[in-house]
Structures are given as C-alpha cells and as structure tokens.
C-alpha cells in the first residue's frame, strides 16, 4: 500500500516506511489461484462464508461511522452551526433524505430536436447544478438529456448501486412510457460508472433488448478504473466533507477510517476469491463491467494527472474493449487535467469530442460536426485498421495519384540486361 500525503500528515510515524507499506492491502483482481476444488469445494464454501461474515462486520462498522457523520452534518445544517447557514430553528432546511430515490432526483430536459437521448450519471458528491452544465452541452446541440447522481453518502458497497439502479429502472423505464430510439450514456468517475454498470446488468437480466439495442454508445469520463483503498478514501472524504464546511482534522480522521475499511474489504475479497467464484465481479463494478457485453462504441476521457482513477487502470479496459470484434473505441487522454475536471481545463476539445461522438451515433445525422484534431484524441477501429481521419483523406490521396504523370523510363532500363558471371 502506498500512503498518500494526507494520511502521512495524519500518521507521520509511517512516513519513513511508506514505500511500500503493507502491500497485501493492494491486491489486484485475478491474483492467486483457487485453493479448494473437487471434493474440497464444500470446505471452500464454508471458508468463504466465514470470510464474508468478517467482511460484513467491517462493513457494519463503516455504515455506523458514515451514518454518524451524515447525522452530524444534517444536525449542523439544521442548527446553522459553523459554516452552515441556518436560522437555528431548522425551518428552512431540507427534510431528511430518504434512502429511496425521489421523483425529483431524476432531472429531465425539454425534448430535443434530434433523435438521441443522452443519460448522464454524476460523480461522487456532484451537485445537480454542476451536472446541469454538462447537460447543457448536449441540449444546445439539440439532444434530449436525463441526468441523475447516486448520493455517495448512501453507498455501502457495489450492492448499493444495484439497489438504486433497480429504482432508477422502475422510475424511468419500467412503465414503458419512455422509449428513446437512440441512447448515449455519459458516466462520470466510478460513482457514475458503478451506477451505469449496475443498471446495464439489470437491463441484461430483464432482457430489455429494446433499451440495449437503442444504446449506441457510452462516454466514460474519468472512468472506469480499479480504485485503490487510498483513492476511494480520498474521493469519499472530500465529497462527503468538503473543505469549506469541515476542517482538515475532521476530514482526515474520516479519511483514515475509510482507508482502514476499504483496505480490509479489499483483503477480504482477495481471500474469498481463492475459495469462491466471481467474488471480484460481485463486489467491484470495474470487474463486473469486464464480464458484460457493453455497447461496442465507447469514448474514454481521462488524464495522467487523475489522482482518483488512474490512467493505467482505464487503459486496461480500453485495450480489452479494442480487442473485441466490431468495436469502435475512442480515447481522449488530456494532459494535466484533474479528476472530472476536463471540461474546465480543456473546454473546447472536451465539448467538440463529446458532441462529435454523440453525432456519430445518430443514424439520422446528415452533417457531422468537424473531426477532432487535438493530438490527445485517438480512435481504434477494429475490423478496419484505418481511422476516420485516414478515411477522410482517402479521396484526396486518390485524386493526387490520378493527377501524377507517368515518369519516362530510360531506354537502357527497358531492355533486359545481361550480367556476366
């Protein structure tokens, strides 16, 4: 495990030994082999069940800690304590959030003039006014948008996303009134990616071929990645306890508790993977995503400067998808762009890439926006080695060849030469 600066400031005595420290806590999916097989499978199942109980205990500890934090935060908001504005009576504050999805949690735009509906799933701690800026990009281009952000304070694990994905499906798709002809999904970070992965699994399970076939492409924004325990702790602590409202001591203490939980959870999953099948896929959306058939057209937007979702982890998914037949994988690897901040750091390139990708998925689009010329953009098109940029240049190259005049061949080269041996 590599401890970052925030934890090292909190636990300075670990600094001399921080590289590496307790490497067993940074275990990757697929490492190791099954220990129990054949006649020992029952023993393996019992061992896995015991390990799961231990993992459940640590999860319960995490839930209690998170609930206490949320209760304290809501209490401060209602009383106007510290940096929270309030009248003291709490009469102007919002009601306590329900654990179920509310009707106004899903935001719908006005119907667009084009045939593609873009679904957006926000990152951890994303406020709707931030996600609305991304919706506006598509709405101005004539597309219909539907957006939702899974509340990170209600996440207990990947199973939480599955519960909210089911609620999202029941609220948006189940009654059959919403039937988009063409869909593009835009998911942000692992909060949005986990929500979409759980929803996609739900659609596959229910055999909603109409929605699956209508899904023309996916935009992965700062995702998907196998997030390490320290990265998860950093993301959740910053989104749950933002700097303007909570001091550094409270946030770093909570971050250390999260790090302990996520590290122990990773270790338990790794141990269980030796005695149980599909443990990684059941507990991590990154692993679940890799075993599913997802839309063949995908755009990955990411950066080397991302401290939450590493470029290396994202590129593993890119390579895996590009190796499949008939896929069209786009990537935009922006330099020095923080996590989920690509629109802020590269607004023109980001907007042009997203709009171009969505337009390419629209079967009724007659005139595509200009091609993306930024060197950070790449297209891998399996089944046809040529990229779109090369295809666009082909007519011009053909005309150039036709315009060339034949070069006269010298007389001495037209006759066969006799060589003395």
C-alpha positions as CSV (number, residue, x, y, z in Angstrom):
1,X,0.0,0.0,0.0
2,X,1.3,3.5,-0.8
3,X,0.1,6.0,1.7
4,X,-0.6,9.5,0.3
5,X,0.4,12.8,1.8
6,X,-2.9,13.3,3.7
7,X,-2.7,10.1,5.6
8,X,1.1,10.6,6.2
9,X,0.4,14.0,7.7
10,X,-2.2,12.4,10.0
11,X,0.2,9.4,10.8
12,X,3.7,10.9,10.5
13,X,5.4,7.9,12.1
14,X,4.6,5.9,9.0
15,X,6.4,8.3,6.6
16,X,9.8,6.6,6.7
17,X,8.2,3.2,5.8
18,X,5.5,4.5,3.4
19,X,7.0,3.0,0.2
20,X,5.9,0.3,0.4
21,X,3.8,-0.4,3.5
22,X,1.5,-3.5,3.9
23,X,1.4,-4.5,0.2
24,X,-1.1,-7.2,1.0
25,X,-3.8,-4.5,1.1
26,X,-3.2,-3.5,-2.5
27,X,-4.3,-6.7,-4.2
28,X,-5.5,-6.8,-7.8
29,X,-8.4,-8.8,-9.2
30,X,-7.5,-12.2,-10.5
31,X,-4.3,-12.7,-8.4
32,X,-3.8,-16.1,-6.8
33,X,-5.5,-19.4,-7.6
34,X,-8.4,-21.4,-6.2
35,X,-7.3,-23.3,-3.1
36,X,-10.3,-25.6,-2.9
37,X,-11.7,-27.7,-5.8
38,X,-13.3,-31.0,-6.4
39,X,-14.1,-32.8,-3.1
40,X,-12.9,-29.9,-1.1
41,X,-15.4,-27.5,-2.6
42,X,-17.7,-27.7,0.4
43,X,-14.8,-26.7,2.7
44,X,-14.0,-23.8,0.4
45,X,-17.6,-22.7,0.6
46,X,-17.6,-22.8,4.3
47,X,-14.3,-20.8,4.4
48,X,-15.7,-18.2,2.0
49,X,-18.8,-17.9,4.1
50,X,-16.7,-17.3,7.3
51,X,-14.7,-14.6,5.5
52,X,-17.8,-13.0,4.2
53,X,-19.1,-12.7,7.8
54,X,-15.8,-10.9,8.8
55,X,-16.3,-8.6,5.8
56,X,-19.8,-7.9,6.9
57,X,-18.6,-6.8,10.3
58,X,-16.2,-4.3,8.8
59,X,-19.0,-3.1,6.5
60,X,-21.3,-2.6,9.5
61,X,-18.5,-0.6,11.2
62,X,-18.3,1.6,8.1
63,X,-22.1,2.1,7.9
64,X,-22.2,3.2,11.6
65,X,-19.3,5.6,11.0
66,X,-20.9,7.0,7.9
67,X,-24.3,7.3,9.4
68,X,-22.9,9.2,12.4
69,X,-21.1,11.6,10.0
70,X,-24.3,12.2,8.0
71,X,-26.4,12.7,11.1
72,X,-23.8,15.2,12.5
73,X,-23.7,17.1,9.2
74,X,-27.5,17.3,8.9
75,X,-27.7,18.4,12.5
76,X,-25.2,21.2,11.9
77,X,-27.1,22.3,8.8
78,X,-30.4,22.4,10.7
79,X,-29.0,24.5,13.5
80,X,-26.8,26.8,11.5
81,X,-23.6,25.7,13.2
82,X,-20.2,26.6,12.0
83,X,-20.1,27.4,8.3
84,X,-23.6,26.2,7.7
85,X,-26.2,28.9,7.2
86,X,-29.4,28.5,9.2
87,X,-31.8,30.2,11.4
88,X,-31.4,27.9,14.4
89,X,-34.9,26.5,14.2
90,X,-34.2,24.5,11.0
91,X,-37.5,25.6,9.5
92,X,-35.8,26.5,6.2
93,X,-33.7,23.4,5.8
94,X,-34.5,20.4,3.7
95,X,-36.1,17.3,5.1
96,X,-34.0,14.3,6.0
97,X,-33.1,12.5,2.8
98,X,-34.9,9.2,2.2
99,X,-32.9,6.1,1.3
100,X,-35.1,5.7,-1.7
101,X,-34.9,7.6,-5.0
102,X,-37.3,10.5,-5.1
103,X,-39.2,11.7,-8.1
104,X,-37.3,15.0,-8.4
105,X,-33.9,13.2,-8.1
106,X,-34.0,12.4,-11.9
107,X,-33.8,15.6,-14.0
108,X,-35.4,15.7,-17.5
109,X,-34.7,18.3,-20.1
110,X,-37.1,19.6,-22.7
111,X,-37.4,17.2,-25.7
112,X,-34.6,18.0,-28.2
113,X,-34.8,18.3,-32.0
114,X,-32.6,15.3,-32.6
115,X,-33.2,11.6,-32.1
116,X,-30.6,10.8,-29.4
117,X,-31.2,10.9,-25.7
118,X,-28.2,11.4,-23.5
119,X,-28.2,9.9,-20.0
120,X,-25.7,11.4,-17.5
121,X,-24.7,9.8,-14.2
122,X,-22.7,12.2,-11.9
123,X,-19.6,11.6,-9.9
124,X,-19.4,11.3,-6.1
125,X,-20.6,14.4,-4.4
126,X,-21.7,16.0,-7.7
127,X,-24.4,18.6,-7.2
128,X,-27.1,18.9,-9.9
129,X,-26.0,22.4,-10.8
130,X,-22.7,21.0,-11.9
131,X,-24.1,18.1,-13.8
132,X,-26.5,20.5,-15.5
133,X,-23.6,22.3,-17.2
134,X,-22.8,19.0,-19.0
135,X,-26.4,18.5,-19.9
136,X,-26.5,22.0,-21.4
137,X,-23.7,21.0,-23.9
138,X,-26.0,18.3,-25.3
139,X,-29.2,20.3,-25.0
140,X,-27.7,23.2,-27.0
141,X,-26.8,20.7,-29.7
142,X,-30.4,19.6,-29.9
143,X,-30.3,16.4,-27.8
144,X,-32.6,15.4,-25.0
145,X,-30.9,14.7,-21.7
146,X,-31.8,12.8,-18.5
147,X,-29.4,13.1,-15.5
148,X,-29.0,11.6,-12.1
149,X,-26.3,11.4,-9.4
150,X,-26.2,8.5,-6.9
151,X,-25.8,10.0,-3.4
152,X,-22.4,8.9,-2.2
153,X,-23.4,9.1,1.5
154,X,-25.8,6.2,0.9
155,X,-23.2,4.0,-0.8
156,X,-22.3,0.9,1.3
157,X,-20.7,-1.0,-1.5
158,X,-21.4,-2.1,-5.0
159,X,-24.7,-3.6,-3.9
160,X,-25.9,-0.1,-3.0
161,X,-25.6,0.8,-6.7
162,X,-27.6,-2.3,-7.7
163,X,-30.4,-1.2,-5.4
164,X,-30.5,2.3,-6.8
165,X,-30.1,1.1,-10.4
166,X,-33.3,-1.0,-9.8
167,X,-35.1,2.0,-8.5
168,X,-33.9,4.1,-11.5
169,X,-35.1,1.4,-13.9
170,X,-38.5,1.3,-12.2
171,X,-38.9,5.1,-12.3
172,X,-37.6,5.7,-15.8
173,X,-38.1,2.6,-17.9
174,X,-40.4,0.1,-16.3
175,X,-43.7,1.6,-17.2
176,X,-42.8,1.7,-20.9
177,X,-43.6,5.4,-21.5
178,X,-40.0,6.4,-22.1
179,X,-38.7,4.6,-25.3
180,X,-35.8,6.5,-26.8
181,X,-34.9,5.4,-30.3
182,X,-31.2,6.1,-29.7
183,X,-29.3,6.4,-26.4
184,X,-25.9,7.5,-25.4
185,X,-24.7,7.2,-21.8
186,X,-22.3,9.6,-20.3
187,X,-21.0,8.4,-16.9
188,X,-18.6,10.3,-14.6
189,X,-16.0,8.7,-12.3
190,X,-16.7,5.4,-10.6
191,X,-19.8,6.7,-8.9
192,X,-21.5,7.2,-12.3
193,X,-19.8,4.2,-13.8
194,X,-20.9,1.9,-11.0
195,X,-24.5,3.2,-11.3
196,X,-24.4,2.6,-15.1
197,X,-22.8,-0.9,-14.7
198,X,-25.4,-1.9,-12.2
199,X,-28.2,-0.6,-14.4
200,X,-26.8,-2.3,-17.5
201,X,-26.6,-5.6,-15.6
202,X,-30.3,-5.0,-14.7
203,X,-31.2,-4.5,-18.3
204,X,-29.4,-7.6,-19.4
205,X,-31.1,-9.6,-16.6
206,X,-34.5,-8.4,-17.6
207,X,-33.7,-8.9,-21.3
208,X,-34.7,-5.4,-22.2
209,X,-33.5,-5.8,-25.7
210,X,-35.2,-2.6,-26.8
211,X,-33.1,-0.4,-24.5
212,X,-30.0,-2.4,-25.1
213,X,-30.2,-2.2,-28.9
214,X,-31.1,1.5,-28.6
215,X,-27.9,2.1,-26.6
216,X,-25.5,3.2,-29.3
217,X,-22.5,4.3,-27.2
218,X,-21.0,5.1,-23.8
219,X,-18.8,8.0,-22.8
220,X,-16.6,7.1,-19.8
221,X,-15.5,10.3,-18.2
222,X,-12.6,9.7,-15.7
223,X,-13.5,6.0,-15.6
224,X,-13.6,3.1,-15.4
225,X,-10.8,2.2,-13.0
226,X,-10.0,-0.2,-10.3
227,X,-9.8,2.3,-7.4
228,X,-7.3,1.6,-4.7
229,X,-8.3,1.9,-1.0
230,X,-6.5,5.2,-0.5
231,X,-8.1,6.7,-3.7
232,X,-11.6,5.6,-2.6
233,X,-11.0,7.1,0.9
234,X,-9.7,10.4,-0.6
235,X,-12.7,10.7,-3.0
236,X,-15.4,10.0,-0.5
237,X,-13.9,12.1,2.3
238,X,-13.5,15.1,0.0
239,X,-17.0,14.8,-1.4
240,X,-18.7,14.0,1.9
241,X,-16.8,16.5,4.0
242,X,-16.0,19.4,1.6
243,X,-13.3,21.8,2.7
244,X,-15.4,25.0,3.1
245,X,-17.7,23.2,5.6
246,X,-15.4,20.9,7.5
247,X,-11.9,21.5,8.8
248,X,-8.9,19.3,7.8
249,X,-8.7,17.4,11.1
250,X,-12.3,16.0,10.8
251,X,-11.9,15.2,7.1
252,X,-8.5,13.5,7.5
253,X,-9.8,11.4,10.5
254,X,-12.7,10.3,8.5
255,X,-10.4,9.6,5.6
256,X,-8.2,7.4,7.8
257,X,-11.2,5.4,8.9
258,X,-12.3,4.9,5.3
259,X,-8.8,3.8,4.4
260,X,-8.9,1.2,7.1
261,X,-12.3,-0.1,5.9
262,X,-11.5,-0.2,2.2
263,X,-8.2,-1.9,2.8
264,X,-9.7,-4.6,4.9
265,X,-12.6,-5.0,2.4
266,X,-10.1,-5.5,-0.4
267,X,-8.1,-8.0,1.6
268,X,-11.3,-10.0,2.5
269,X,-12.4,-10.0,-1.2
270,X,-9.0,-11.2,-2.2
271,X,-9.1,-14.1,0.3
272,X,-12.6,-15.0,-0.7
273,X,-11.6,-15.1,-4.3
274,X,-9.5,-18.2,-3.5
275,X,-12.5,-20.2,-2.4
276,X,-15.5,-18.6,-4.2
277,X,-16.2,-17.8,-7.8
278,X,-16.9,-14.3,-9.1
279,X,-16.2,-12.6,-5.9
280,X,-14.5,-9.6,-7.5
281,X,-17.3,-9.3,-10.0
282,X,-19.9,-9.2,-7.3
283,X,-18.1,-6.6,-5.2
284,X,-16.5,-4.2,-7.7
285,X,-18.1,-2.6,-10.8
286,X,-14.8,-2.5,-12.6
287,X,-14.6,-6.3,-12.6
288,X,-18.3,-6.7,-13.3
289,X,-18.0,-4.4,-16.3
290,X,-15.4,-6.6,-17.9
291,X,-17.6,-9.7,-18.0
292,X,-20.6,-8.0,-19.6
293,X,-21.3,-7.2,-23.2
294,X,-21.5,-3.4,-23.4
295,X,-22.2,-1.1,-26.3
296,X,-19.5,-1.5,-29.0
297,X,-18.9,2.2,-29.4
298,X,-17.2,3.9,-26.5
299,X,-15.4,7.1,-25.7
300,X,-12.9,7.2,-22.8
301,X,-11.9,10.6,-21.5
302,X,-9.1,10.5,-18.9
303,X,-5.8,12.0,-17.8
304,X,-2.4,11.1,-16.3
305,X,-3.0,13.7,-13.7
306,X,-6.1,11.9,-12.3
307,X,-5.4,11.0,-8.6
308,X,-8.6,9.0,-8.2
309,X,-8.9,6.9,-11.3
310,X,-5.5,6.1,-12.7
311,X,-4.8,6.2,-16.4
312,X,-3.1,2.8,-16.3
313,X,-6.3,1.2,-15.0
314,X,-8.5,2.9,-17.6
315,X,-6.2,1.9,-20.4
316,X,-6.5,-1.8,-19.4
317,X,-10.3,-1.5,-20.2
318,X,-9.6,0.4,-23.4
319,X,-7.2,-2.4,-24.6
320,X,-9.7,-5.1,-23.6
321,X,-12.6,-3.4,-25.5
322,X,-10.5,-2.7,-28.5
323,X,-9.5,-6.3,-28.8
324,X,-13.2,-7.3,-29.4
325,X,-14.6,-7.5,-32.9
326,X,-16.6,-4.7,-34.5
327,X,-15.9,-2.3,-31.7
328,X,-15.1,1.4,-32.2
329,X,-13.1,2.8,-29.3
330,X,-12.3,6.5,-29.0
331,X,-10.0,7.9,-26.4
332,X,-9.2,11.4,-25.3
333,X,-6.2,11.5,-23.0
334,X,-5.8,15.0,-21.8
335,X,-2.6,16.3,-20.2
336,X,-2.6,17.8,-16.7
337,X,-6.4,17.5,-16.2
338,X,-7.6,16.7,-12.7
339,X,-10.3,14.1,-11.9
340,X,-13.6,15.0,-13.6
341,X,-12.3,18.5,-14.5
342,X,-11.7,18.0,-18.2
343,X,-14.5,20.5,-19.2
344,X,-12.9,23.1,-17.0
345,X,-9.3,22.6,-18.2
346,X,-10.0,21.8,-21.9
347,X,-13.5,23.2,-22.7
348,X,-13.2,23.3,-26.5
349,X,-11.6,19.9,-27.0
350,X,-13.8,18.3,-24.5
351,X,-17.0,19.7,-25.9
352,X,-16.1,19.0,-29.5
353,X,-15.2,15.4,-28.8
354,X,-18.4,14.7,-26.9
355,X,-20.6,16.3,-29.5
356,X,-18.8,14.6,-32.3
357,X,-19.1,11.2,-30.6
358,X,-22.9,11.6,-30.0
359,X,-23.5,12.8,-33.5
360,X,-21.7,9.7,-34.9
361,X,-24.2,7.5,-33.0
362,X,-27.2,9.3,-34.5
363,X,-28.4,7.4,-37.6
364,X,-30.4,10.4,-38.8
365,X,-27.5,12.9,-38.6
366,X,-26.7,14.1,-42.1
367,X,-23.9,16.5,-41.3
368,X,-21.4,15.6,-38.7
369,X,-19.6,18.2,-36.6
370,X,-15.9,18.8,-37.5
371,X,-13.5,16.0,-36.7
372,X,-11.4,16.3,-33.6
373,X,-7.9,17.4,-34.5
374,X,-6.4,17.5,-31.0
375,X,-3.4,15.1,-30.8
376,X,-4.8,13.8,-27.5
377,X,-7.6,12.2,-29.4
378,X,-7.3,8.7,-30.8
379,X,-9.6,6.2,-32.5
380,X,-9.1,2.5,-32.5
381,X,-11.4,0.8,-35.1
382,X,-11.2,-2.9,-35.1
383,X,-12.1,-4.8,-38.2
384,X,-10.8,-1.8,-40.2
385,X,-7.3,-0.6,-39.4
386,X,-8.0,2.8,-40.9
387,X,-9.2,5.6,-38.7
388,X,-11.8,8.1,-39.5
389,X,-9.1,10.7,-40.2
390,X,-7.4,8.4,-42.7
391,X,-10.8,7.6,-44.4
392,X,-11.4,11.3,-44.8
393,X,-8.1,11.8,-46.5
394,X,-8.6,8.9,-48.9
395,X,-10.4,10.7,-51.7
396,X,-7.8,13.5,-51.7
397,X,-5.0,10.9,-51.9
398,X,-6.7,9.2,-54.8
399,X,-7.0,12.4,-56.7
400,X,-3.4,13.1,-56.1
401,X,-2.4,9.8,-57.6
402,X,-4.5,10.3,-60.7
403,X,-3.0,13.7,-61.3
404,X,0.5,12.3,-61.3
405,X,2.1,11.9,-64.8
406,X,4.0,8.7,-65.7
407,X,7.7,9.1,-65.4
408,X,9.7,8.3,-68.6
409,X,11.8,5.1,-68.3
410,X,15.3,5.3,-69.6
411,X,16.0,3.3,-72.7
412,X,18.7,1.2,-71.1
413,X,16.3,0.1,-68.4
414,X,13.7,-1.0,-70.8
415,X,15.8,-3.8,-72.3
416,X,16.9,-6.9,-70.3
417,X,20.4,-6.6,-69.1
418,X,23.0,-9.5,-69.5
419,X,25.1,-9.9,-66.5
420,X,28.4,-11.7,-66.7
421,X,29.0,-14.2,-64.0
